[in-house]
């Protein structure tokens, strides 16, 4: 039975291990048999993994991770540690040598949120203001070891009204820091080393610049016995010369040192000793500073098991570690906001960590984070993400994509060797470091943690990854138009999103929301706990359907599998917007369409970069859907071959590729349609006067009229019926034949360097595909008939091998109107004609140049909700109100107690 044919569906809850055990035999059914499994079983297995639905039994599986709830009769290893430290002071609290950058690396400028607010003096003679440090202009002064950075912050440069202002210092400000601050301080306290420093910031830049115009950010050591002098003199020397440097602060940030100071919890002496070890390079007085915070961590693990946090435990954890009541904590986690982020784990909605920021009492943590250590295997900071990710372009290449094979190997190894620990970290003031998070109550542990067998946990990821990679392999093995269809690409985008979400927090940006709305089930039940986009008032008022996870995991909605469609795809529903295609795959929908059509030209990637061209939109389909076969094509007894197959009943009739034999179009009708498409494509590509947006188009026909053009237009020698202005020339029989050869290249003709216009014309792409697929004799027969029809035309555009239309003034051409002498499209007139005429009085409405009446869907009816440039195949995308996150982020207000 086809995988996408529904039986009477019944829902069955199951554990993670039970679902794995159901999927694995189906995925590997052909490994223990002499003969490979049949295709239906193969698609059944993939459908089960991706949607949770077993088409053979009619069972929809619902994952229930809470069956692995934590029980109290376990032997749990608990370790306490200090992970990182952040301080803001007006002195430099370091007692070891530091290494100073003459030219600081912009990468080290603090631009990411550190989840706390620091009092800074923004305006002189006014009280300090609490601000987020990552919004204050700053620069990295130097480093101490490999884990500690020292930065300078300049509150006077902070603009409270511009939250998007850059925090990178200007060249002038960096020059002042170096020449008016660092060099004078060095000359005063360490003059022996000044000869090793560039004499100016310009000299430092010149020395740091490499041949590829990148910078080498070297450091110079500064001795620890003079650190106090540096911390005292540097801010004063700068403030004396520059008002923007007053009230400067030093930030010291120690990161990622938890493995170096692990200790037993519930032992204050051990906690104090570990803190001394961590702060061994910092001044003891820092422990008395009010603006110093430390991350205290507690890690729970058990050999052979993977510990994971329960989603429904977040409010209990927040209630336990803050002054919030149970009701307040529940409201805090009710929906994602700028203060609370939920990190879904491995695509399971009931399993997640969180990150929460708080502005409560002084003894409360300012930041709480719970997560697990399974992400350590793919930890990598790359383009703003903290884990390995697959790009959309990689999805379209490989069977399977190489990235997925590497990830499979990583998961397979982890299944045997990598236990996962559950971690909780609190960011507290330094004076609470030894007394905070010394233990977790057993009841809170039991209600907050799930314990999966290590193999079951990693097997779930392996099963899902195998389903994703095999489906993409099926797609990538098939070429042609169906692979580039919106529903097939939506499935590819969904698998890209799910793969990256297996080991990282699923992307929740606008493009990701568009993907969710396209591939996940939709509901209008706004009280559903499993909604992936929280409803807002505008969505409810419009009755928007929102994506949700009905069965415990990110299971996709209905997928159409072979043999119904040659290429696996989503069932027709919503269509992603153009910007989402570009975000995921690096190119818009039209470019993707051209990528998957048979190649009819040499790709531009092979052409030197100095050759620059213009990409035009793809031509629209000719509007005459049921033409009578042209006389010269009616008696052709040829086989044009079958196209690709897609019999999905969810598609409109005119998009389905499963016409029964009795309804297959006659070859004469198909070729007539191709000829009509040729006639209309030529005028669709006729352009406008360059840099004259108010002038009428060269072609007087509206776009709608151009879509109805037939060969009759090219038999009328009154060029005023078609053009406002035109250049024309009568050509010889040889030139007329050369023009035909350009329009309809013969079989086995050499490929051209990618030209303009032609690759984006429907007729040209179809002809190039047809002549490559058909026997040469058949292709030549068709081409000879087209040549006979072409000889019946009286004029055509003057074609060129690199483009269709040219407009430059050419003295070999005559111009209409006769008084016109500027740029105009070039056309050639048949040697069998009597010459072109210019009779504008015969044009309906005269030769009055009015407003262009180009047919556009935007002018019909009400203003569309979404920019038409985002539409794909004439289908309106998801409204902006669903995809934008701004209102949702603003909804999370801080709770005052």
N, C-alpha and C positions, 0 to 999 in steps of 0.2 A: 504494500500500500504506500503511495507517495507520502513523503514526510510531512507535506503541508496540507494533507487532506484531513480535516477534523473529524474525530468520532465524538460521541457524547462525552464531554469532558467531565472528569471527576478529580477533585483535588485531594492529594495525599501528602501529609506532612512527613518529613524524614530528617534524619540527622545528616551531618556533613559526610560521615563515613558511609552511610547507607546510599547517599546519592553517588559518591565515588564508586561504590561497588556496583551500582547499576550501570554507570557509564563506561567503566574500564573494559569489561568484557565486550561491549559493543564497539568501542574504539579500536580494540586490538583483536577483533574477531578473525581477521585474515592471517594472523601471525602463526596460528597453530594448525592451519588447514592447508591441504595441498592446493586447493583452488581458492582464489581470493573471494571474499564475501561479495554478495550481489550489491548492485548500486543502491537499491532501496534501503538495505540495512545500513549502508554507509551513511546515507543522508539522514536516516532515522537517528543514528548516533550523534551526528552533528547537530541536528535539530534539538535533541534532548539536552545537549551540553549548552547550547546557546539560548534556548527558550524555556528549558525545564519541562517541556511537553514531550511525552512518548507517544508518537503517532500510532504505534502498533497496539498499545493497550488503552489509549485514550486517557492516560493519567497525566495530570499536571502536578509535578512535584513542587512542594513548598519547603524550602530549607528552614530548619528550626535549629539554629546554633545553640539556643539556650538549653537544648538537651544535654549539652556538655557543661552544664553549670558546675560551679566550683563546689566541692564537698569538703567538709572540715577534716576528714580523715586522710589528709595528704601530708607528705613531708615536703615543706616548702623552704627553699633557701632564700633568705632575705639579706640584702646587702645595702648599706647606706653609703652615700658618697657626696662630694661637692663637685659639681660639673663646670660651673663658670662663675665669673665675678665681674661686676660692673661698678665703677665708682666715678663720681664727678666731684672734683675738688679744685680749690684755687692754689693748691700747691702740688708738687709732684711726689706721690707716695711710693717711690721706688728706691731700693737700696742695692741694686745690682747694675752692672754696666748696661747701657742701652745703646742701640744702634740707630743713628738718625739718618733720615733720607734728605739729601740735598734737593732732590726732585721726587716728590711723593707720587706714588701710584694712585690714580683716581679710583682704582678698584677698592682701595682701602678706605676711601671716604665712607662714613656711615650714612647709608641711604635706606636701610631696612629697619623696620620697627623693632625696638628692643622691649616693647610691652611695659613701659613705665614712663612716668612723667617726672621731670626734674625741675626744681625751682631755679630760674635764671633771671638775671636782671636785664630786661629787654630795653627799658628806658632809664636814663640816668635820673637820679633823685626820685625814683619811684620804687615801689615794693617789687619784690621778685614775683615772677609769674610761672605757673606750672606749664611746661611745654614738653612735647615729644622730641627727644634729642635728634631723631633722624630728620627732622624738619629744620634744624638749625645749621647754618653754614659751618663746615668743619674741615679739617685736614689731618692726615696721619703724620705725626711728627717722627715716629720711629717704632721699633720693636724691641722686645726683651725676650730672647729665646724664640721659639717658633709658635708659641701659643698666646703671647701677650702683645697687644698693640697699645700705643699711646697716641691719643688724638688731641687736637686743640679745637675748642669750640668758641665761637664768637657770637654771643647772644645779641649784640648791638646790630648785627646784620640780619637778624630774624625779622621777617615780615609776617605778622599775625594774620593779615588779610589775604595772603597769597599762599595757600596750602600746597600749590604745585610748583612753587619757585625752586630753582636748582639750589642745592646745598654745596655745590662745587665752588671753590673760591676762584676769583678771576685771576688772570695773569698778573695784574698790578698788585693784587693782595698777596699772592704767593711771592712776588718779588720783594714786597715790603717785609714779609715774615723772614725771608732769607737775609736780605741786606740790612734791615733795620733791627732785626731781632736776633737771629742765630749768629751771624758773623760778629756783631759787637759782643755778644755774650761769650763766644769762643775766644775772642781776642782778650777778654778780661780774665777768664778763668782757666783757659787751656791754650795759651798762645803758641805753645810748641807744636801743636797739631794743625794750626790754621794754614800752614803751607800746603797741606794735603787737600784743602778745600778750594773749590773754584772761587774766584774773586768776586763774582756777581752771579745773579740768578740766570742771566743770559748765558754766561759761560758754563754754568751747570747744565743748562738745557742742551747747549751745543755738545758738551762732553757726553751727555746721556743719549743723544740721538744716534741711532744705528743706521746702517745703509738703507734699510727698508722703511726709514722714517718712524720706526717704533722707538721706545725709550727703554734704556736699561736702568732700572731703579736700584742702584747700589747704595750701600749704607756706609757710615763712618762711626766707629765706636766712640762713646763718651763715657769717661770713667765714673764709677759709682760714687767715689768720694766727693764729686762735684755736682751730683744730681740736685741737691738742695739749692745750690747757687743757680743752676739752670732754671729750676722751678720758680725761683724768686725774681731773677733779673729779666728773663725772657718776656713775661707779660708786661712788666713795667717799661722796658725799653720800647716795646711795641705801642703801648698805650700813650706814651709821651709824644709819639709822632703821629699816631693814627687814632682818631676817635672811635672807629669801628672795632678797635682791638681792646677797648676797655671791658672790664669784668670778664676777661677770658677765663675759661675753665679747662682743666685737664681731665680727659677721660682715660681711664685705664680699663682695658677689657681683657680678661683671661677666659679662654674658650677651650672646651673639650678636654678636660683633664680628669674626668671622673675615674678612669682606671688607675690613676696614680695615687688616689687617696681613699680607696674603699675601706670600710671599717664595719664593725659589728654594730647594729642598732641597739637602742636601749642601754647604751653605755656612754655617759656624758664625758668621761675621761678620754675614751677613744675618739669621740667626736671632736673634742678640743685638740687632741694631738693631730688628728687628720687636718683640722683647720689650720694649725700652725704649719704643717707640712705644705699645704696648698699655698699659704701666704708667705712662704719662706723668702721670696724675693720682694715682698712688699713691706712698707713701713708699718710697725706695730700700731702706730697711732691711727691707721686707717680703720681699725675696728671701732673707733669712737666716732667716726664720721657719719652724719645722718643720711648722706646721699651715697651710700654704698650698699649694693644688693648682691646676694649670692644665691645660686641655684642649688638647693638641697634635693638630693634624689634618693629614692628608695626603689630597689629592683627586686622583683619576686620571680623565682624560676624553679623548675623541677626537671631533673634529667629525663629525657625521652618525651617531654611534653612541650606544647606550645601554649603559652598563656596569652589570652586576649581579653580586652576590656569590653564589657557589656555596654551597649548604647543606653539602656535604661538605668544605668548606675550613675550617670554624669551628675544629676542633681543631688544624689546622696553624697557624692564625693565633695561637691562644692559646699553643701550644707555642713559637712564635717569639718572642713578646713577654713571656713570663713564665718563671719558673723551673720550670714544670711539665714533666714528661716527656711523651712522646707518649702513653703509656698513661694517665697522669693526665688529660691534656687530653681524651682520648677519653671517659673516664668522666665528666668534667665536662659534656660536651655530650650525653651519652647520653640524658638526659631533661630536660625543662624543670623548673626549680626556682626558688626565690627568688633564686638567684644568677645564673641563666642564662635569658634569654628569647629565643626564636627569633622573628623577625619575617618571616613568609612574605610574599613580594612578589607582588602581582597574582594571587594564588590558585595559584601554581606552587610545588609542594612542594620542588623541587630548587633554587629560587631564594629566598634569604632572607638577611637580615642578622641580627645578634644584639646583645644587650646583656649584658655579663658583669661581675659584681662580684667582686673578689678581695681576700683578706686574707693576703698572702704576705710577701715580703721588702720592705724599705724601698725598694729600687731598682726594684721591680716596680710596674706601674700598679695603681691601686686600681679602675679601671673602664675597660673597653674597649667601644667601640661601633662597629659597621660598618653602614653604611646607604647609600642612594643619594639623589640630589638630586631625583628625580622627584616626591617628596612636597611639594616647595616650592610647587607650583601650588595645593595645597589646604591649606597649612599654616594652621591657625587653632586657638587654644585655646578649646574650647567644651565646657562640662559635663564636664571631666575628660579629654576626648579632644583630641589634637593635630592633628586634621584635620577637614575638612568631613564631616558625616555626614547620612544620611537617616533620618528617624524612621519608625517602623512605621506611624503614621497617614498619612504621605505616600504610603506604598505603596498604600493602599486608595483613593487619589483621583487621577484623571487617566489619560489614555490617550495617551501615557504620563505617569507622574508628572512634575511640573514639574522637580523636582530632577534627575531622570535626564536630562532634555533639556538642562539647563544643564551637567551633567557631560559629556554627549556633545559639546557645543560646545567645552568646555575640552580634552578629549582630541583632538578633531579639529584644533584649532589647534596643540596640542603636537606632533602627528604631523609637522607641517611645520617647527617652529621650536625645539623644546625637546630638547636633548641631555641625557642623564643621566650624571652623574659618580658614581663609586664613592668613598665617603669612609670613612676609618678615623680614629677619635679615641681617644687614650689620655689618661687623667687621671693625671698624675704630680705629684710634688712639684716646687715651683717651682725648686729648685736643679738639676733635670734637664731644664728646659724647652728649653735650646738643644742638648742632645745626644740627645734622644729622638726617634725617628721621623724621622730625617733622610733615610731612604730605605726602599724595599721591595725585597728581592731579586727579581730577574727570575723565578726559578723559583717563588717564592711568588705573584707576580702571575699567572703563567701557570696555576697550579693553583687559583687562588681566584676569578678573574673570568671572567664570560661577556660576550661582546661581541655585542649584537644590533643589527642595523640599526635606526636610530631609528624609521623608519616601521613596521617589523615589530613593534617593542615596543609602540608606542602603538596599532597596529592590533589587536593581541591584546586590549587593553582595550576598544577600540571594538567589536569583534566580540562580546565577552562582554556588554558593556553593552547592545548592541542586542538580543541574545537575552533579557536580563533584562527590558528595558523593553517589548519586544513581547509577551512572555508575560504580564506584568502588565497590559498593555493589553487582551489577550484576556480576562483575568479580570475586569477592571473594566468591560468592556463588557457583561458578563452580570450580571443582578441576580437576586435570589431566593435560595432556600435553598441551592442548590448552591454559590454563591459563598461562602457562610458555612460550608461543610462543613469538618470538621477537616483533610481531606487537601488541599483547595484552599488553606486558610489556612496549612497547613504549607509548601506550595510558595511562597506569598507571603513567609512568614517566612524561608525559605531564600534567596530572591532578595534580600531585605533584607540578610541577613547577607553574602551574596556581594558585593553592590554596595558595601557599606561596606568590605569586605575587598579591593576592587580597588586601593585607594590607601592603606590603613592596615593595621596589624597586625590580623588577624581577631580579633574578640571571642572570648574564651575563658572567659567567666563561666559560671555555672550554666545560665542561660537559653540561651546560645549552644551549650553542650554538648547541651542538650536538642534544639535545632534540628539539630545535627550528627547526633545519633542518629536523627533522624526523616527527614532528607533525603539523607544520604550512604549509600553502601553499607556494610554491616556484615560483620564477620568475627570469628571466634574464634581466628584465628592471632595469638597475642599476641607473636610474634617478628617480625611484619610491620613493615618500616621506615616504612611510610606511615600508621601509626596516628595519628589526630588526638587521641586521648585515651590517655595512657600507662596500661597496665594495672597495677593493684595487686592485692595478694594476695586481697582480698575479691572482686574482679571475677573473677579466675581460678577461685576456689573455687565461685562461683555459675555459672560458664560464661557470663558476660555477653558478648553480641555488641557489639563496639566499632566506631565509624565509622573508615573509612580511605579513602585516596585511591589507588585501584588504578592509575590511569593518568596519574600525574604532575601532575594539577591537581584542583581541587575540582569534579569532575564529579558531578552528582546521580545518584541511582539512578533506576529506571524511572519515567517520567512518563506519565500517561494523557492523551491528547490527543483533541480532537474528531476524528471523529464519535462515538467511543466514549463520551465525556462532553462535555456542552455547555461545561463549565468545565475548563480544564487543571488537573490536580491530581496529587499524588504517588500512586503505587500504594499501596494500603492496606498499612500496616505498623504501626509505632509511632505513637502519638498524643501530641502535645505536652501538657504539663501546664497546668493553668489559670493558674498563676503565670507561665508563659512567654508565654501569650497576652497577659496583662496587661502584662508587661515590654515586649513587642514592639509591640503595638497600642494599649496604654493602656486596655484593657478586657478583661474575662474572656470566656470562650467564650460564655456565655449572652448577655451583652450584644452580642457580635458577631453571634450568631444573630438577635437582634431588629433589629440594624442592617440586615441584608440581607433581612429579610422585607418584603413590601409594606407601606407605611405605612398604619396604620389609626387614627392619632391625630396630633394636632399635637405635634411634638417638644418636649420639655421645654426645649431650648435657647432656644426662643422665649418662654418664660415668664420673668417677672422673677425674679431670684435670691431675693427675699424669700419666694417660694412654694417650700416645702421638702416633698419627698415621700419615700416609702420604696420601694425597688426590691425586688421579690420574685422568687424563683426561678421558672423556667418549669415549668408543670404537666407531670406524667408522662402517658404514653400510656395510654389505656384498655386493660385487659387482655383484653377479649373480641375476638380477632382475626378471627373468622369468624362474625359474627352473621347470623341470618336477617333479611331486610328487614322493617322494620316494616310492618304492614298498610296504613297510610296512605301509605307510600312505595313499596310494591312495584310498583304499576302505573304509575309515572311513566315517560313516554317522552320523556326529555330527554337532551341531550348536555352533560356537565359539562366537556368540553374536555380536552385532553391536558396533562400536566405536563411538567417538564423531563426530559431524557433523560440517563441515565448507565448504560451497559451494561458497565461494567468488570467483568471476570470475577474480579478480586481482591476484590470486595465480597461480603459475605454476601447470600444470596438475598433476605432481607427488606429489604435496604437498596438493592437495585438498582431503577432506574426504567426498566426496559425490558420490562415485561410484554407478551408478544405479544397480538394482538387477541383470540385465543380465551380468554386468561386475564384480560383486563381485567375489573375488578369491575363488576357491574351498578350503575347509578346509585342504585338503591334501597339497595344494600348500603353504598355510599359515604356516602349521606346518613344511614343508620342509624348508621354509625360516628361520624359527626359529632354526631348526637343523643346517643349514648352518651357521647361525650367531654364534651359539655355537662353531662350528669348527673353525671359523676364530677369534672369540674373545679370545680363549685360547692362540693363538700365538701372537695376538696383545699385550697382557699383558706380554709377555716374555721380561725380562729386559736385562741389560748390566752389565759388570763387574764393581763393585763399585770402585770409585776413580781411574779408568783406562780409561780415555776418549779416548785414542788412540787405545785401543784394539777393535777387531771386536766384534760385538754383539754375544750373546749366540746363537741366532737364525740367521741362514745365509740368511733367506728369507728377501727380501726387504718389506717395508710396503705395497707396491702395491701388491706384491705376497701374502702376508698374507691375504689381503682382498679378494682374490680369492680361499682361501683354502676350500676344502671340506673334507668329511670323508675319501676320498682315501688317503690323506696324512697320516692319522693315521692307515692305513692298510699296509703301507710300513715299514718293520722292519729294513731297512737300515737307521739308525738315522742320518747318515752323510748327508742325503738329506735335513735335516731340521736344524741341529745344527752344530756349530763349536766345541762345547764341551757340554757334558751332563752326568748326573748321572742317572743310571737306575736300576730297580729292578723288578723281576718277582714276582707277588703277588698271593695270594690264591683267590679262588672264593668269599670268604667273604669280603676280602679287596677290590676286584673289585666292589662288590655291595655297599660297604660303600662309595667308590669314587663316584659312580653314585648318591647316596643319597645326597652327598654334592653338586654335579653339578645341580641336579634337586630335590630340597627339596619337599617332599610329601605335599599334602594339609593338612592344620591345623598343620603343623610342628611348634614347638616353634621358636620364633624369636631369632636371634643371636645378640650379641653385634656387632655394626657396623663393618663389616670386611673390609679388603683392597681388591681392585681389583673387587670383585663381584658387588658392587653397581654401578660401572662405566662400566659394560659390558651390552650391549644392550640385549643379549639373556636372561640374568639372571633377569633383571628388567621386561622384557615382560613375562617370565615364571611365576615369582612371582605374577604379576598382573593377568595373565590368571588363575592360579590355585585358586586365591581368588574369582574371578568373576564367574567361571563356577561351576556347580554342582559337588560335590565331585566325583560322579561316572564317569562323563565325564572327569574330570581332571585325575582320575586314569587310565582311558582307554588310554588317550594320553600318560601318563607317562609310562604305560606298553609297548606301542609301541616304545617309546624312549629307554626303557631298552633293548628291543630286538635289536635295532639298535646299542646301546652302546656295547652290547656283541659282535658285529661284528668288533669292533675296536681292534687293536693290541696293541696300547699304548696311553696313555693320560698323561697330567701333574699329578703329585702327589698332589691332592688337600688337603688343610687344612681348617679347619673351620674359621680361622681368616684371611686367605689370600690364593690366588691361587698358586703362585709360591714361592718356597723356594730354596735357593742356597747354604746354608752352607754345608760343607763337612760332609757326613754321611757314616759311615763305613758299614752300611747295604746295601749301593748301590755300584754298579760297575761304573767305569768311562770310558768314551770315550772322546778323544783318550786314549788308555791304559796307556800312559806315563804321562798323565795329572793328577795332584793331588790337584788342587785348586778348588775354588768355581765354581759351574755349576748348571744349572737348574735340578731339580729332576723330573723324569718321572717314571711311573709304566707300566709294560708290562702285558698284559692279560695272565691269566693262560692257555688259549687255544693256545697260540703262542709257537714257538720253541725257543724263546729268541731273543734278539736284535742283530743286526750286525752293523759293522762299515766298510763301503766300500767307502771311499772318492773318489776312482778313478772313481766311477760311477756318481759323481756329475758333471754336465755340467761345464766345465772350470777347473775341478780339485779341489784340496783342498787348492788352493792358497788363502791366506787371503789378499784381497785387500781393497780398500776403500769401505765403506758402500754405497750401491746404494739405500738407502732408498728414496722412491718416496716422493718428497716434492714439493708442488706447488710453493714455493719460487724460486726454481731453474729453473722453466720454464718461458721463456720469459724475459721481462724487470723487473727490480727491482720494486716492488710494492711501491706505494706512501705512504702507511701506514703499519706499523709493522703488520705482519700477526697475532700476538697475539691479535690484536684489532678486527679481523674479527669475525663475528658471522654467523653461518650456511653457511660459504663459501662466504659470501657477503662482498664486500669491503665497509668500512665505509666512512664517510665524510672526505675529505682531511684535513691535518693539517692546511693548509693555511687559511681555513675558520674558524677553531675553535680557533686559537691562537690570543690573543689580543695584543701582544707586539707591533707590527708595528702600530696598530691603536692608541695605547696609546702614542707612540712616535710622532704620526703625529700632535698632538695638541701643537703647539709651542706657546710660550707666545707672546703677541702682544706688541710691543714697540711703544710708542707715544712720 
